């Protein structure tokens, strides 16, 4: 059996875990394909485009984790209108799963973790790990992945609500948006901010109980640069707009943190030296502990974006984010 055939055997076990999983790929860290397995679908998927987005999702966010002093990124979720890309780094390779979350969600964390255990062992055998992992180390790695997948669909649901204060209808737009950020009902964020494409922080809140070696503004700018890069890489993929990005990191399954990036509408910015202005997309960027699960974090993020849209007007990509969150929350683990 060739190396590719052996790897595809393990990729197929992940593919078989759900009929909604359409493609499973293994690539190097730059996105160059090593092995892949998939099933027929009406949606045409280009493996090189998928791995390109996955490589961007992992490399860009990993830098942010290092700046925060948090290591070992475990998994990245990139949600499009039609599909979710789940990316996991295994040694010097990237595993990417293309999954139709509209058809089947949440993922089966146990089957997923078992597949990761076997795949990591196989990769070490064929790519020559300097020191092969012990069974305990393989279990530790797969358990981190299993827990991250499991907690993504866990937590108390937060009701869909607007934080837009109608009593401030005559106030400045930025003041009204600031009031929305002040109205978050649950302590799910350590940090959160609204950022424009160039990385300028428009408004932010820092609720972290610990200090980080990077400022809130630098963190938000870096995270948004990564998000914008992914949006560019994903253009033309045929699975709709990128509407949500979440990555999870931490030293072990009991101490996980996450970064979220989501579109939040389009805002008019005026130029100081001109009467003209330009319209720019703004993004919601957040850092959060996984203490409460991801479901309440998604609910609060949705409510913030929905409230901002009520203030600045409709935006197709941001509205798709709201719809995506509603779909994910409705299918959370009971």
C-alpha positions as CSV (number, residue, x, y, z in Angstrom):
1,X,0.0,0.0,0.0
2,X,1.4,3.4,-1.0
3,X,1.7,6.3,1.4
4,X,-1.2,8.1,-0.3
5,X,-3.4,5.0,-0.2
6,X,-2.7,4.5,3.5
7,X,-3.5,8.2,4.3
8,X,-6.7,8.1,2.2
9,X,-7.8,5.0,4.2
10,X,-7.8,7.1,7.3
11,X,-9.3,10.1,5.6
12,X,-12.2,7.9,4.5
13,X,-13.0,7.0,8.1
14,X,-13.6,10.7,8.8
15,X,-15.6,11.1,5.6
16,X,-17.9,8.2,6.5
17,X,-18.7,9.7,9.9
18,X,-21.4,11.9,8.2
19,X,-23.1,11.9,4.8
20,X,-22.9,15.7,5.0
21,X,-19.1,15.6,4.8
22,X,-18.3,16.1,1.2
23,X,-14.5,16.3,1.1
24,X,-11.5,15.5,3.4
25,X,-8.1,16.7,2.5
26,X,-4.6,16.5,3.8
27,X,-2.1,19.2,2.7
28,X,1.2,20.7,3.8
29,X,1.1,24.0,5.7
30,X,1.3,26.0,2.5
31,X,-1.8,24.3,1.1
32,X,-0.2,21.8,-1.2
33,X,-2.4,18.7,-1.4
34,X,-1.0,15.4,-0.1
35,X,-4.1,13.2,-0.1
36,X,-7.8,13.6,-0.4
37,X,-11.1,11.6,-0.4
38,X,-14.6,12.8,-1.3
39,X,-18.1,11.9,-2.4
40,X,-20.1,13.1,-5.3
41,X,-22.1,16.3,-4.9
42,X,-24.0,18.9,-6.8
43,X,-21.5,21.4,-5.4
44,X,-18.2,21.6,-7.2
45,X,-15.3,21.9,-4.9
46,X,-11.8,22.8,-6.0
47,X,-9.3,21.0,-3.6
48,X,-6.6,23.6,-4.2
49,X,-9.0,26.5,-3.4
50,X,-10.1,24.7,-0.2
51,X,-6.6,24.0,1.0
52,X,-5.6,27.6,0.2
53,X,-8.3,29.0,2.5
54,X,-7.5,26.5,5.2
55,X,-3.8,27.4,5.1
56,X,-4.7,31.1,5.4
57,X,-7.1,30.3,8.3
58,X,-4.4,28.5,10.2
59,X,-1.3,30.5,9.6
60,X,-2.8,33.9,10.1
61,X,-4.6,33.1,13.3
62,X,-1.7,31.2,14.7
63,X,0.4,34.4,14.8
64,X,-2.3,36.0,16.9
65,X,-2.2,33.2,19.4
66,X,1.5,33.5,19.8
67,X,1.1,37.3,20.3
68,X,-1.4,36.5,23.0
69,X,0.9,34.1,24.7
70,X,-1.5,31.2,24.0
71,X,0.0,28.3,22.1
72,X,-1.1,25.2,20.2
73,X,-4.0,26.2,18.0
74,X,-6.3,23.2,17.8
75,X,-9.0,23.8,15.2
76,X,-10.3,26.5,12.9
77,X,-13.9,26.7,11.7
78,X,-14.6,28.7,8.5
79,X,-18.3,29.0,7.9
80,X,-19.7,29.9,4.4
81,X,-23.3,30.1,3.4
82,X,-23.3,26.4,2.2
83,X,-20.4,24.8,3.8
84,X,-18.1,24.7,6.8
85,X,-14.3,24.2,6.5
86,X,-12.9,22.6,9.6
87,X,-9.1,22.7,9.7
88,X,-6.7,20.9,12.1
89,X,-2.9,20.9,12.1
90,X,-1.3,17.5,12.6
91,X,2.4,17.9,12.9
92,X,3.5,19.6,9.6
93,X,0.2,18.9,7.8
94,X,-3.2,20.4,7.7
95,X,-6.4,18.3,7.7
96,X,-9.4,20.0,6.2
97,X,-13.0,18.7,6.3
98,X,-15.6,20.3,4.1
99,X,-19.0,19.7,5.8
100,X,-22.5,20.8,4.9
101,X,-23.6,22.1,8.3
102,X,-27.1,22.9,6.9
103,X,-27.7,19.2,6.4
104,X,-26.0,17.7,9.5
105,X,-24.8,19.5,12.7
106,X,-23.2,19.1,15.2
107,X,-20.3,16.9,14.2
108,X,-19.9,13.5,16.0
109,X,-17.0,14.5,18.3
110,X,-16.2,10.9,19.3
111,X,-15.9,9.5,15.8
112,X,-14.0,12.6,14.8
113,X,-11.5,12.2,17.7
114,X,-10.9,8.5,16.9
115,X,-10.2,9.4,13.3
116,X,-7.7,12.0,14.3
117,X,-5.9,9.6,16.6
118,X,-5.3,7.1,13.8
119,X,-4.4,9.7,11.3
120,X,-1.8,11.4,13.5
121,X,-0.2,8.0,14.1
122,X,-0.1,7.3,10.4
123,X,1.3,10.7,9.6
124,X,4.1,10.1,12.1
125,X,4.9,6.8,10.6
126,X,5.2,8.0,7.0
127,X,6.7,11.5,7.6
128,X,9.1,10.4,10.2
129,X,8.5,12.2,13.5
130,X,11.7,12.8,15.4
131,X,10.3,11.1,18.4
132,X,7.1,9.1,17.7
133,X,4.2,10.0,20.1
134,X,3.4,7.6,22.8
135,X,-0.2,6.2,23.0
136,X,-0.8,8.7,25.9
137,X,0.4,11.6,23.7
138,X,-1.8,10.5,20.8
139,X,-4.7,10.3,23.2
140,X,-4.0,13.8,24.6
141,X,-3.9,15.3,21.1
142,X,-7.1,13.6,19.8
143,X,-8.9,14.4,23.1
144,X,-8.1,18.1,22.6
145,X,-9.6,18.0,19.1
146,X,-12.6,16.0,20.4
147,X,-13.3,18.4,23.2
148,X,-13.0,21.5,20.8
149,X,-15.5,19.9,18.4
150,X,-17.8,19.0,21.2
151,X,-17.8,22.4,23.0
152,X,-18.4,24.2,19.8
153,X,-22.1,23.1,20.0
154,X,-22.4,23.3,23.7
155,X,-23.7,26.0,26.1
156,X,-26.8,27.9,27.1
157,X,-28.7,29.5,24.3
158,X,-29.1,33.3,24.4
159,X,-32.4,34.6,23.1
160,X,-32.4,36.5,19.8
161,X,-32.7,40.2,20.8
162,X,-31.9,43.7,19.7
163,X,-29.6,45.9,21.8
164,X,-30.4,49.0,19.7
165,X,-31.8,51.6,22.1
166,X,-34.5,53.5,20.2
167,X,-34.3,56.3,22.7
168,X,-30.9,57.2,21.1
169,X,-32.3,57.4,17.6
170,X,-31.3,61.0,17.2
171,X,-27.8,60.5,18.5
172,X,-24.6,60.1,16.5
173,X,-24.2,56.6,14.9
174,X,-21.0,55.7,16.7
175,X,-22.6,56.6,20.0
176,X,-25.5,54.3,19.2
177,X,-23.1,51.5,18.2
178,X,-21.1,52.1,21.5
179,X,-24.4,51.7,23.4
180,X,-24.9,48.3,21.7
181,X,-21.5,47.1,22.8
182,X,-22.3,48.2,26.3
183,X,-25.5,46.2,26.2
184,X,-24.1,42.7,25.9
185,X,-26.0,40.6,28.5
186,X,-23.6,37.8,29.3
187,X,-19.8,37.7,30.2
188,X,-18.8,35.6,27.2
189,X,-16.1,37.9,25.7
190,X,-12.7,38.6,27.2
191,X,-12.2,41.2,24.5
192,X,-14.3,42.4,21.6
193,X,-14.1,45.2,19.0
194,X,-15.4,46.6,15.8
195,X,-12.7,47.1,13.2
196,X,-12.5,48.4,9.7
197,X,-10.6,46.6,6.9
198,X,-7.3,48.5,7.5
199,X,-7.3,47.4,11.2
200,X,-8.5,50.6,12.7
201,X,-10.5,49.9,15.9
202,X,-13.7,51.9,15.9
203,X,-14.9,50.8,19.3
204,X,-13.8,48.1,21.7
205,X,-14.3,46.6,25.2
206,X,-11.7,44.7,27.3
207,X,-13.3,42.5,30.0
208,X,-10.3,40.1,30.3
209,X,-9.6,38.9,33.8
210,X,-6.0,38.4,32.9
211,X,-3.5,40.7,31.1
212,X,-2.2,39.8,27.7
213,X,1.2,40.8,26.1
214,X,-0.6,42.4,23.1
215,X,-3.0,45.4,23.3
216,X,-6.7,45.0,22.4
217,X,-6.2,47.3,19.4
218,X,-3.3,45.3,18.1
219,X,-5.1,42.0,18.7
220,X,-8.2,43.2,16.8
221,X,-6.2,44.6,13.9
222,X,-4.2,41.3,13.5
223,X,-7.3,39.2,13.7
224,X,-9.2,41.3,11.1
225,X,-6.2,41.2,8.7
226,X,-6.4,37.4,8.9
227,X,-10.2,37.5,8.3
228,X,-9.9,39.8,5.3
229,X,-7.2,37.5,3.8
230,X,-9.4,34.5,4.1
231,X,-12.3,36.4,2.4
232,X,-10.0,37.2,-0.5
233,X,-8.7,33.6,-0.8
234,X,-12.3,32.3,-0.7
235,X,-13.7,34.4,-3.6
236,X,-15.1,32.2,-6.3
237,X,-15.2,29.0,-4.3
238,X,-18.8,28.4,-5.1
239,X,-19.9,27.8,-1.6
240,X,-21.1,31.3,-0.8
241,X,-19.7,34.2,1.2
242,X,-17.4,33.6,4.2
243,X,-19.7,34.6,7.1
244,X,-18.0,33.4,10.3
245,X,-14.6,32.4,11.4
246,X,-13.8,30.8,14.8
247,X,-10.5,29.2,15.9
248,X,-9.8,27.5,19.2
249,X,-6.5,27.2,21.0
250,X,-5.1,26.2,24.4
251,X,-2.6,24.0,26.2
252,X,-5.2,21.3,27.0
253,X,-8.9,20.4,26.7
254,X,-9.7,22.1,30.0
255,X,-8.2,25.5,29.1
256,X,-9.4,26.5,25.7
257,X,-9.8,30.0,24.3
258,X,-11.3,31.2,21.0
259,X,-11.1,34.0,18.4
260,X,-14.2,35.0,16.4
261,X,-14.4,37.2,13.4
262,X,-17.7,38.1,11.6
263,X,-19.0,40.7,9.2
264,X,-20.9,43.5,10.8
265,X,-22.2,45.7,8.1
266,X,-21.0,48.6,6.0
267,X,-20.3,52.1,7.4
268,X,-19.7,55.4,5.7
269,X,-16.4,57.0,6.6
270,X,-15.8,60.7,5.7
271,X,-12.4,62.1,4.7
272,X,-11.1,65.0,6.7
273,X,-9.8,66.9,3.6
274,X,-12.9,66.3,1.5
275,X,-16.6,66.4,1.5
276,X,-16.6,62.9,0.0
277,X,-16.7,59.7,1.9
278,X,-16.1,56.0,1.4
279,X,-18.1,53.0,2.5
280,X,-16.1,50.2,4.3
281,X,-17.1,46.8,5.7
282,X,-16.6,46.5,9.5
283,X,-16.0,43.3,11.4
284,X,-16.7,42.1,14.8
285,X,-13.6,40.6,16.4
286,X,-13.6,38.9,19.7
287,X,-11.5,36.8,22.1
288,X,-13.3,34.5,24.5
289,X,-12.7,31.7,27.0
290,X,-14.5,28.5,26.1
291,X,-15.8,28.2,29.7
292,X,-19.4,28.7,28.6
293,X,-19.3,26.8,25.3
294,X,-19.5,28.5,22.0
295,X,-23.3,28.7,21.7
296,X,-23.8,31.7,24.0
297,X,-20.8,33.4,22.3
298,X,-22.5,32.9,19.0
299,X,-25.8,34.2,20.4
300,X,-24.2,37.4,21.7
301,X,-22.2,38.0,18.5
302,X,-25.4,37.6,16.5
303,X,-27.3,40.1,18.7
304,X,-24.5,42.7,18.4
305,X,-24.4,42.4,14.6
306,X,-28.2,42.4,14.3
307,X,-28.4,45.5,16.5
308,X,-25.7,47.3,14.5
309,X,-27.6,46.5,11.2
310,X,-30.7,48.2,12.7
311,X,-28.6,51.3,13.1
312,X,-26.5,51.5,9.9
313,X,-28.8,49.6,7.5
314,X,-29.0,46.2,5.8
315,X,-25.9,44.3,4.6
316,X,-26.1,41.0,2.8
317,X,-23.0,39.4,4.2
318,X,-23.7,40.4,7.8
319,X,-27.3,39.2,7.5
320,X,-26.0,35.8,6.3
321,X,-23.9,35.7,9.4
322,X,-27.0,36.2,11.5
323,X,-28.8,33.4,9.6
324,X,-25.8,31.1,9.9
325,X,-25.7,31.5,13.7
326,X,-29.4,30.9,14.0
327,X,-29.0,27.7,12.1
328,X,-26.1,26.5,14.2
329,X,-27.8,27.4,17.5
330,X,-31.0,25.6,16.5
331,X,-28.9,22.4,16.1
332,X,-26.8,22.6,19.2
333,X,-26.2,19.6,21.4
334,X,-29.1,19.2,23.8
